Amino acid sequence: MKKLLLLLVYLFSISIFAQDKGNFSGGFESNTQWYLNDNGLNIAHPEYPFRSNNYLALNYSFKRFSFGLQGEMYKNRALLNFNPEYKNTNVATYFLQYKDKQIDATVGYFYEQFGSGLLFRSWEDRTLGLNNALRGGKIIYKPFDFLVIKGIYGQHRSGFSLSNGKIFGFDSEISISELLNKQQSKLSLGFTYVGRDEQATISEPNFLTLTNAFAGRINFSKNAFYLATEYNFKSNDAVVQVQKINNNFIKPGSAFLFNTGYSKKGFGIDGTFRRLENMSFYSERQAKGNLYNDKIMNFVPSLTKQHHLNLANIYTYQAQPNVSMLDESVLKAGEIGGQIDVFYTFKKGSVLGGKYGTKIAFNASNWFGLKGDYSIVNSTYTTEFMGFGSKYFSDYNFEITKKWNSKWQTIFTLINQYYNKKQIEETYGLIKATILAAEATYKFTPTKSVRVLGEHLWADSDKKNWTSSTIEFNTNSKLSFFISDMYNYGNEDVNAKNHYYNLGGSYRFKATRFAINYGRQRGGLLCVGGICRYVPESSGISLSLSTSF
């Protein structure tokens, strides 16, 4: 606490003294929850029912130098199912940066990404409770317009402490187009190396303390066409299951990513294929499988449609890069599959476009396990590179967006989902679901509107059928209110036919936003950008405040 106060006073003093010589900025965010007993959901509030996550970021820049820090306070405890290492009050991150046209150097805590992030990405997402910044050093060197070189070294942040494993890496990207002065197209090549050095926690390990990983990538675009591909390889390392190292189960890992598409005004198509094998990568081996994405080194999002509908997010897919061979009925070494997006806008004035045009969008995603031979007895497996094993998940969805006049707009969505709970969650069950949603927005004025959304989910198993409805009213550009309810009316357990109601509102003034919400949280996966965390069922009042200056 003293360390935090001293640094805040120091930075504030600098900013006051040098107001005419530099720039001072910052931001504050607070997310607070008061958990309540709820007999209807059969839940009791936790030991500490009042919890609050608070973040204060301060930054100062002067000429080519920048300095910043982030202080964090977790009142009583962090919000439910956040990393338990988030506790008390302290300085979370700090950095000093120098930047000119050729050199960008940082010491302290930093964030970075190499390529698509399949080998290395550090980032912060407060909704997920994720912050895997590295503490150490980073340098980005651009000797020529066509060449960028990056180097990193550090240790992961974990709560207010650091991971035991050390991370270092190198990334380079060369623009062939810039080098050859070709303006009609863009072609670039990239190469990545990442090393993770962690002392073994078991005696006489059959693996090296250093794990090496390499990647190469190609990006090309011309006019409306684009293509990107990347291959990643991770050297032999011990397989970790249920956070236990198996000294007799040593395997390499790999990832292949291919994306291509074509996009112009009114039409676009995008396709992505990905294959992952044993691609869990943490700065500490036994951090694998933790519920908080703590000490995770790489970015492995689920490549599926990110739905904004309530019911479409009940059966949410989470990427499966792990090896799991604890049960003969669940034998996994990764995933293979992809998705395709297509959209088309009927021109204004056409029969189907009408006066304002009509947009249709189609998305399909399919994910499978890796086909191969698996042996629990011998702790080994072999896979086929293009072999499709057990089906994990599929999502087919079709959406029509129609603006009828200057005030009315509607969106109709149809979704079909396949969710293999046995393989994804390693529990039980196979669910086939169909979701139908209709949404209408009416604008009274450019800033005053009402939005109504209705949804229905039919499922053949698990908790069966659901309905959901939402009404949102924006009184102006600053103030809005909403009320929503999800009702699991089809549950075969009469006592589990629950309503998950919520009501609240938000107010925005300049750079400050305040929001309040009362209601119930449905338990399950909460996903942001394809990365998920589990949230338990809860009931209570939540407050959020964010501002920047």
LONUNU-557912 format. One record per residue (C-alpha): residue number from 1; residue in one letter; x, y, z. Coordinates in steps of 0.05 Angstrom, whole numbers, plus 5000, padded with zeros to 4 digits. Layout:
<kolfis>
NUM; A; X; Y; Z;
...
</kolfis>
This chain:
<kolfis>
1; M; 5000; 5000; 5000;
2; K; 5056; 5049; 5017;
3; K; 5090; 5032; 4952;
4; L; 5027; 5049; 4914;
5; L; 5017; 5115; 4950;
6; L; 5089; 5137; 4940;
7; L; 5088; 5122; 4866;
8; L; 5022; 5158; 4857;
9; V; 5047; 5220; 4893;
10; Y; 5112; 5218; 4854;
11; L; 5077; 5213; 4787;
12; F; 5026; 5267; 4805;
13; S; 5082; 5314; 4827;
14; I; 5118; 5304; 4761;
15; S; 5055; 5318; 4721;
16; I; 5042; 5383; 4759;
17; F; 5114; 5406; 4754;
18; A; 5119; 5392; 4679;
19; Q; 5050; 5410; 4654;
20; D; 5080; 5456; 4601;
21; K; 5132; 5404; 4581;
22; G; 5092; 5340; 4573;
23; N; 5024; 5306; 4574;
24; F; 4990; 5273; 4632;
25; S; 4931; 5225; 4623;
26; G; 4897; 5169; 4659;
27; G; 4835; 5129; 4672;
28; F; 4796; 5097; 4729;
29; E; 4750; 5037; 4727;
30; S; 4710; 5005; 4783;
31; N; 4668; 4942; 4779;
32; T; 4629; 4927; 4843;
33; Q; 4581; 4871; 4861;
34; W; 4537; 4861; 4922;
35; Y; 4517; 4787; 4921;
36; L; 4450; 4769; 4951;
37; N; 4417; 4705; 4976;
38; D; 4369; 4676; 4924;
39; N; 4323; 4620; 4946;
40; G; 4296; 4612; 4876;
41; L; 4365; 4593; 4849;
42; N; 4382; 4557; 4914;
43; I; 4445; 4599; 4924;
44; A; 4472; 4636; 4984;
45; H; 4517; 4697; 4979;
46; P; 4592; 4683; 4988;
47; E; 4631; 4694; 5052;
48; Y; 4646; 4765; 5029;
49; P; 4582; 4788; 4994;
50; F; 4609; 4857; 4977;
51; R; 4667; 4855; 4927;
52; S; 4699; 4908; 4884;
53; N; 4752; 4908; 4829;
54; N; 4784; 4977; 4819;
55; Y; 4837; 5000; 4769;
56; L; 4873; 5066; 4766;
57; A; 4920; 5079; 4707;
58; L; 4965; 5141; 4703;
59; N; 5010; 5160; 4645;
60; Y; 5059; 5216; 4632;
61; S; 5096; 5230; 4567;
62; F; 5151; 5279; 4553;
63; K; 5182; 5284; 4484;
64; R; 5205; 5213; 4467;
65; F; 5195; 5185; 4537;
66; S; 5132; 5156; 4569;
67; F; 5121; 5131; 4639;
68; G; 5060; 5096; 4667;
69; L; 5032; 5054; 4723;
70; Q; 4969; 5018; 4741;
71; G; 4946; 5010; 4813;
72; E; 4893; 4959; 4831;
73; M; 4849; 4950; 4892;
74; Y; 4806; 4889; 4906;
75; K; 4759; 4906; 4963;
76; N; 4747; 4846; 5008;
77; R; 4758; 4798; 4951;
78; A; 4758; 4800; 4875;
79; L; 4692; 4787; 4840;
80; L; 4669; 4715; 4840;
81; N; 4712; 4667; 4800;
82; F; 4767; 4717; 4786;
83; N; 4838; 4695; 4798;
84; P; 4845; 4689; 4874;
85; E; 4915; 4721; 4867;
86; Y; 4879; 4787; 4855;
87; K; 4873; 4813; 4926;
88; N; 4887; 4874; 4970;
89; T; 4917; 4938; 4940;
90; N; 4983; 4948; 4904;
91; V; 5018; 4972; 4842;
92; A; 5001; 4922; 4788;
93; T; 5042; 4946; 4729;
94; Y; 5091; 5002; 4711;
95; F; 5134; 5018; 4652;
96; L; 5184; 5067; 4622;
97; Q; 5185; 5074; 4546;
98; Y; 5230; 5109; 4496;
99; K; 5205; 5116; 4424;
100; D; 5231; 5148; 4361;
101; K; 5225; 5131; 4287;
102; Q; 5270; 5070; 4291;
103; I; 5271; 5047; 4364;
104; D; 5214; 5032; 4412;
105; A; 5243; 5006; 4478;
106; T; 5205; 4990; 4542;
107; V; 5227; 4967; 4611;
108; G; 5178; 4946; 4665;
109; Y; 5112; 4914; 4647;
110; F; 5091; 4910; 4574;
111; Y; 5042; 4877; 4525;
112; E; 5060; 4848; 4457;
113; Q; 5038; 4799; 4404;
114; F; 5078; 4758; 4353;
115; G; 5040; 4743; 4289;
116; S; 4970; 4716; 4303;
117; G; 4989; 4703; 4376;
118; L; 4988; 4627; 4371;
119; L; 5058; 4626; 4403;
120; F; 5058; 4690; 4443;
121; R; 5010; 4744; 4463;
122; S; 5006; 4786; 4527;
123; W; 4944; 4829; 4538;
124; E; 4893; 4853; 4589;
125; D; 4818; 4841; 4590;
126; R; 4786; 4863; 4655;
127; T; 4719; 4830; 4638;
128; L; 4755; 4763; 4637;
129; G; 4800; 4780; 4696;
130; L; 4859; 4768; 4650;
131; N; 4925; 4806; 4653;
132; N; 4986; 4768; 4631;
133; A; 5033; 4827; 4622;
134; L; 5108; 4811; 4622;
135; R; 5155; 4846; 4670;
136; G; 5223; 4854; 4637;
137; G; 5243; 4888; 4573;
138; K; 5219; 4897; 4501;
139; I; 5252; 4929; 4441;
140; I; 5223; 4942; 4372;
141; Y; 5274; 4962; 4320;
142; K; 5256; 4988; 4250;
143; P; 5322; 4998; 4212;
144; F; 5286; 5004; 4146;
145; D; 5214; 5018; 4124;
146; F; 5208; 4946; 4101;
147; L; 5235; 4911; 4164;
148; V; 5210; 4907; 4236;
149; I; 5248; 4868; 4290;
150; K; 5222; 4854; 4360;
151; G; 5256; 4824; 4421;
152; I; 5225; 4809; 4490;
153; Y; 5247; 4781; 4557;
154; G; 5208; 4776; 4622;
155; Q; 5164; 4739; 4670;
156; H; 5088; 4736; 4672;
157; R; 5048; 4777; 4720;
158; S; 5006; 4732; 4765;
159; G; 4965; 4773; 4814;
160; F; 5016; 4820; 4845;
161; S; 5073; 4770; 4838;
162; L; 5110; 4737; 4780;
163; S; 5111; 4669; 4749;
164; N; 5172; 4623; 4758;
165; G; 5181; 4612; 4684;
166; K; 5221; 4660; 4642;
167; I; 5199; 4680; 4572;
168; F; 5242; 4707; 4517;
169; G; 5231; 4714; 4443;
170; F; 5245; 4746; 4376;
171; D; 5199; 4766; 4319;
172; S; 5215; 4795; 4251;
173; E; 5172; 4817; 4193;
174; I; 5196; 4839; 4125;
175; S; 5151; 4874; 4075;
176; I; 5170; 4848; 4006;
177; S; 5124; 4900; 3975;
178; E; 5160; 4957; 4010;
179; L; 5228; 4927; 3992;
180; L; 5211; 4921; 3918;
181; N; 5168; 4984; 3918;
182; K; 5107; 4947; 3894;
183; Q; 5046; 4989; 3909;
184; Q; 4994; 4946; 3874;
185; S; 4997; 4891; 3925;
186; K; 5022; 4876; 3995;
187; L; 5066; 4816; 4012;
188; S; 5101; 4805; 4078;
189; L; 5139; 4748; 4111;
190; G; 5148; 4737; 4185;
191; F; 5189; 4692; 4231;
192; T; 5179; 4681; 4306;
193; Y; 5219; 4647; 4361;
194; V; 5193; 4640; 4433;
195; G; 5228; 4605; 4490;
196; R; 5200; 4585; 4558;
197; D; 5250; 4566; 4612;
198; E; 5222; 4536; 4675;
199; Q; 5258; 4490; 4724;
200; A; 5224; 4422; 4730;
201; T; 5183; 4411; 4792;
202; I; 5195; 4336; 4790;
203; S; 5259; 4296; 4800;
204; E; 5296; 4267; 4740;
205; P; 5253; 4298; 4686;
206; N; 5252; 4266; 4617;
207; F; 5244; 4334; 4585;
208; L; 5287; 4397; 4580;
209; T; 5274; 4458; 4624;
210; L; 5275; 4500; 4560;
211; T; 5217; 4494; 4511;
212; N; 5230; 4524; 4443;
213; A; 5176; 4546; 4395;
214; F; 5181; 4571; 4323;
215; A; 5133; 4601; 4273;
216; G; 5133; 4626; 4201;
217; R; 5078; 4666; 4167;
218; I; 5059; 4697; 4100;
219; N; 5010; 4753; 4088;
220; F; 4987; 4775; 4019;
221; S; 4933; 4823; 3994;
222; K; 4915; 4854; 3928;
223; N; 4855; 4897; 3915;
224; A; 4796; 4861; 3949;
225; F; 4832; 4794; 3958;
226; Y; 4873; 4775; 4019;
227; L; 4908; 4712; 4044;
228; A; 4946; 4696; 4108;
229; T; 4977; 4631; 4132;
230; E; 5020; 4612; 4191;
231; Y; 5053; 4549; 4218;
232; N; 5076; 4541; 4290;
233; F; 5118; 4486; 4323;
234; K; 5131; 4474; 4397;
235; S; 5188; 4427; 4418;
236; N; 5180; 4365; 4461;
237; D; 5152; 4378; 4530;
238; A; 5116; 4340; 4585;
239; V; 5041; 4333; 4577;
240; V; 5003; 4361; 4636;
241; Q; 4935; 4333; 4655;
242; V; 4894; 4357; 4715;
243; Q; 4953; 4403; 4731;
244; K; 4999; 4342; 4740;
245; I; 5062; 4329; 4699;
246; N; 5067; 4261; 4666;
247; N; 5142; 4248; 4662;
248; N; 5130; 4190; 4613;
249; F; 5085; 4230; 4566;
250; I; 5130; 4276; 4524;
251; K; 5102; 4307; 4461;
252; P; 5114; 4365; 4413;
253; G; 5059; 4413; 4393;
254; S; 5039; 4448; 4328;
255; A; 4989; 4496; 4300;
256; F; 4969; 4512; 4228;
257; L; 4926; 4572; 4210;
258; F; 4900; 4592; 4141;
259; N; 4855; 4651; 4126;
260; T; 4832; 4679; 4060;
261; G; 4777; 4723; 4035;
262; Y; 4749; 4774; 3986;
263; S; 4714; 4838; 4007;
264; K; 4686; 4897; 3970;
265; K; 4627; 4944; 3980;
266; G; 4564; 4902; 3987;
267; F; 4597; 4834; 3986;
268; G; 4647; 4795; 4027;
269; I; 4670; 4724; 4040;
270; D; 4720; 4701; 4091;
271; G; 4744; 4631; 4107;
272; T; 4790; 4606; 4163;
273; F; 4819; 4537; 4175;
274; R; 4859; 4519; 4238;
275; R; 4891; 4456; 4265;
276; L; 4918; 4453; 4337;
277; E; 4956; 4396; 4368;
278; N; 4981; 4399; 4439;
279; M; 4985; 4475; 4437;
280; S; 4973; 4493; 4509;
281; F; 5030; 4540; 4528;
282; Y; 5040; 4569; 4597;
283; S; 5099; 4602; 4631;
284; E; 5091; 4549; 4685;
285; R; 5074; 4479; 4661;
286; Q; 5027; 4463; 4718;
287; A; 4987; 4527; 4706;
288; K; 4955; 4490; 4647;
289; G; 4882; 4479; 4658;
290; N; 4872; 4534; 4709;
291; L; 4805; 4568; 4705;
292; Y; 4832; 4639; 4700;
293; N; 4878; 4638; 4639;
294; D; 4933; 4655; 4688;
295; K; 5005; 4652; 4661;
296; I; 4979; 4634; 4591;
297; M; 5030; 4651; 4537;
298; N; 4991; 4644; 4473;
299; F; 4925; 4668; 4444;
300; V; 4879; 4611; 4422;
301; P; 4809; 4640; 4412;
302; S; 4749; 4599; 4390;
303; L; 4739; 4614; 4316;
304; T; 4663; 4617; 4315;
305; K; 4610; 4670; 4307;
306; Q; 4611; 4718; 4367;
307; H; 4536; 4724; 4379;
308; H; 4504; 4783; 4414;
309; L; 4442; 4743; 4430;
310; N; 4430; 4716; 4501;
311; L; 4407; 4646; 4482;
312; A; 4460; 4637; 4428;
313; N; 4513; 4641; 4483;
314; I; 4487; 4584; 4526;
315; Y; 4525; 4532; 4486;
316; T; 4589; 4569; 4473;
317; Y; 4649; 4535; 4442;
318; Q; 4717; 4542; 4474;
319; A; 4779; 4524; 4434;
320; Q; 4808; 4455; 4450;
321; P; 4884; 4458; 4444;
322; N; 4897; 4410; 4502;
323; V; 4917; 4338; 4506;
324; S; 4868; 4299; 4550;
325; M; 4872; 4223; 4557;
326; L; 4843; 4208; 4625;
327; D; 4783; 4169; 4600;
328; E; 4775; 4120; 4542;
329; S; 4712; 4158; 4521;
330; V; 4749; 4225; 4518;
331; L; 4815; 4220; 4479;
332; K; 4838; 4288; 4455;
333; A; 4902; 4319; 4428;
334; G; 4874; 4383; 4399;
335; E; 4823; 4407; 4347;
336; I; 4813; 4416; 4273;
337; G; 4761; 4456; 4236;
338; G; 4743; 4526; 4214;
339; Q; 4690; 4576; 4196;
340; I; 4665; 4615; 4137;
341; D; 4631; 4683; 4135;
342; V; 4591; 4710; 4077;
343; F; 4552; 4775; 4072;
344; Y; 4515; 4809; 4015;
345; T; 4477; 4875; 4012;
346; F; 4421; 4881; 3962;
347; K; 4428; 4949; 3929;
348; K; 4382; 5007; 3947;
349; G; 4325; 5012; 3898;
350; S; 4326; 4938; 3879;
351; V; 4266; 4892; 3890;
352; L; 4298; 4859; 3952;
353; G; 4338; 4920; 3973;
354; G; 4281; 4970; 3976;
355; K; 4294; 5043; 3990;
356; Y; 4348; 5031; 4043;
357; G; 4379; 4965; 4022;
358; T; 4377; 4896; 4055;
359; K; 4437; 4859; 4084;
360; I; 4441; 4784; 4092;
361; A; 4497; 4747; 4128;
362; F; 4513; 4673; 4134;
363; N; 4564; 4641; 4181;
364; A; 4583; 4568; 4190;
365; S; 4634; 4537; 4237;
366; N; 4652; 4464; 4249;
367; W; 4702; 4436; 4299;
368; F; 4727; 4365; 4309;
369; G; 4778; 4327; 4348;
370; L; 4842; 4301; 4315;
371; K; 4834; 4232; 4285;
372; G; 4889; 4184; 4306;
373; D; 4911; 4126; 4349;
374; Y; 4909; 4138; 4425;
375; S; 4937; 4094; 4480;
376; I; 4924; 4111; 4553;
377; V; 4965; 4051; 4575;
378; N; 5027; 4073; 4538;
379; S; 5014; 4148; 4546;
380; T; 5022; 4164; 4473;
381; Y; 4984; 4181; 4410;
382; T; 4994; 4191; 4335;
383; T; 4949; 4235; 4294;
384; E; 4932; 4246; 4221;
385; F; 4948; 4317; 4198;
386; M; 4881; 4324; 4160;
387; G; 4843; 4272; 4200;
388; F; 4775; 4293; 4228;
389; G; 4755; 4255; 4291;
390; S; 4696; 4263; 4339;
391; K; 4653; 4323; 4324;
392; Y; 4657; 4376; 4379;
393; F; 4615; 4434; 4355;
394; S; 4579; 4467; 4297;
395; D; 4542; 4532; 4289;
396; Y; 4503; 4551; 4226;
397; N; 4469; 4618; 4227;
398; F; 4433; 4664; 4179;
399; E; 4417; 4737; 4191;
400; I; 4374; 4788; 4153;
401; T; 4381; 4862; 4170;
402; K; 4329; 4907; 4139;
403; K; 4319; 4982; 4147;
404; W; 4247; 4997; 4129;
405; N; 4249; 5072; 4134;
406; S; 4287; 5127; 4170;
407; K; 4259; 5103; 4237;
408; W; 4250; 5027; 4234;
409; Q; 4303; 4973; 4228;
410; T; 4295; 4898; 4240;
411; I; 4342; 4839; 4247;
412; F; 4320; 4766; 4240;
413; T; 4367; 4710; 4260;
414; L; 4363; 4635; 4254;
415; I; 4417; 4591; 4287;
416; N; 4429; 4516; 4289;
417; Q; 4480; 4490; 4339;
418; Y; 4511; 4423; 4356;
419; Y; 4547; 4419; 4423;
420; N; 4584; 4356; 4445;
421; K; 4587; 4369; 4519;
422; K; 4622; 4302; 4532;
423; Q; 4682; 4322; 4490;
424; I; 4684; 4397; 4503;
425; E; 4671; 4399; 4578;
426; E; 4689; 4326; 4592;
427; T; 4624; 4315; 4630;
428; Y; 4565; 4284; 4593;
429; G; 4513; 4300; 4540;
430; L; 4502; 4319; 4468;
431; I; 4458; 4378; 4452;
432; K; 4426; 4398; 4387;
433; A; 4394; 4467; 4389;
434; T; 4356; 4515; 4344;
435; I; 4350; 4589; 4360;
436; L; 4303; 4640; 4328;
437; A; 4310; 4714; 4344;
438; A; 4275; 4777; 4321;
439; E; 4300; 4847; 4338;
440; A; 4269; 4915; 4322;
441; T; 4296; 4985; 4334;
442; Y; 4254; 5048; 4328;
443; K; 4287; 5117; 4328;
444; F; 4244; 5174; 4353;
445; T; 4302; 5222; 4341;
446; P; 4375; 5211; 4321;
447; T; 4392; 5201; 4396;
448; K; 4326; 5174; 4424;
449; S; 4306; 5102; 4409;
450; V; 4275; 5038; 4434;
451; R; 4301; 4968; 4419;
452; V; 4261; 4904; 4429;
453; L; 4290; 4834; 4423;
454; G; 4255; 4767; 4428;
455; E; 4290; 4698; 4426;
456; H; 4271; 4625; 4431;
457; L; 4316; 4564; 4438;
458; W; 4294; 4493; 4424;
459; A; 4341; 4439; 4452;
460; D; 4333; 4364; 4449;
461; S; 4369; 4351; 4516;
462; D; 4405; 4383; 4574;
463; K; 4361; 4440; 4601;
464; K; 4315; 4438; 4540;
465; N; 4277; 4500; 4517;
466; W; 4288; 4573; 4534;
467; T; 4257; 4640; 4518;
468; S; 4289; 4708; 4525;
469; S; 4265; 4780; 4517;
470; T; 4299; 4848; 4522;
471; I; 4274; 4919; 4520;
472; E; 4324; 4976; 4516;
473; F; 4307; 5050; 4517;
474; N; 4356; 5105; 4499;
475; T; 4328; 5171; 4523;
476; N; 4386; 5209; 4492;
477; S; 4460; 5200; 4477;
478; K; 4475; 5199; 4552;
479; L; 4421; 5160; 4587;
480; S; 4393; 5090; 4573;
481; F; 4353; 5036; 4610;
482; F; 4340; 4962; 4598;
483; I; 4301; 4903; 4625;
484; S; 4311; 4830; 4604;
485; D; 4292; 4760; 4623;
486; M; 4314; 4690; 4605;
487; Y; 4266; 4634; 4624;
488; N; 4285; 4561; 4623;
489; Y; 4212; 4538; 4617;
490; G; 4230; 4471; 4584;
491; N; 4273; 4444; 4641;
492; E; 4248; 4374; 4661;
493; D; 4266; 4390; 4733;
494; V; 4207; 4431; 4756;
495; N; 4249; 4465; 4810;
496; A; 4300; 4488; 4759;
497; K; 4251; 4525; 4713;
498; N; 4284; 4591; 4730;
499; H; 4278; 4662; 4707;
500; Y; 4344; 4700; 4698;
501; Y; 4318; 4772; 4700;
502; N; 4359; 4836; 4698;
503; L; 4343; 4909; 4697;
504; G; 4388; 4970; 4698;
505; G; 4413; 5030; 4662;
506; S; 4474; 5073; 4646;
507; Y; 4492; 5146; 4643;
508; R; 4548; 5176; 4604;
509; F; 4577; 5246; 4612;
510; K; 4636; 5264; 4569;
511; A; 4690; 5212; 4585;
512; T; 4653; 5183; 4646;
513; R; 4604; 5125; 4646;
514; F; 4564; 5098; 4704;
515; A; 4520; 5036; 4702;
516; I; 4477; 4998; 4751;
517; N; 4445; 4930; 4745;
518; Y; 4401; 4885; 4789;
519; G; 4385; 4814; 4774;
520; R; 4410; 4743; 4764;
521; Q; 4472; 4716; 4729;
522; R; 4464; 4650; 4692;
523; G; 4522; 4603; 4706;
524; G; 4566; 4583; 4648;
525; L; 4620; 4608; 4602;
526; L; 4630; 4683; 4592;
527; C; 4669; 4695; 4528;
528; V; 4701; 4758; 4501;
529; G; 4735; 4755; 4433;
530; G; 4734; 4679; 4434;
531; I; 4769; 4673; 4503;
532; C; 4725; 4648; 4559;
533; R; 4721; 4643; 4634;
534; Y; 4669; 4606; 4676;
535; V; 4621; 4648; 4718;
536; P; 4578; 4616; 4773;
537; E; 4504; 4630; 4782;
538; S; 4494; 4691; 4826;
539; S; 4444; 4743; 4844;
540; G; 4454; 4815; 4866;
541; I; 4468; 4887; 4848;
542; S; 4526; 4908; 4805;
543; L; 4556; 4978; 4795;
544; S; 4608; 5000; 4745;
545; L; 4643; 5066; 4736;
546; S; 4695; 5085; 4684;
547; T; 4727; 5151; 4667;
548; S; 4788; 5178; 4630;
549; F; 4825; 5243; 4637;
</kolfis>
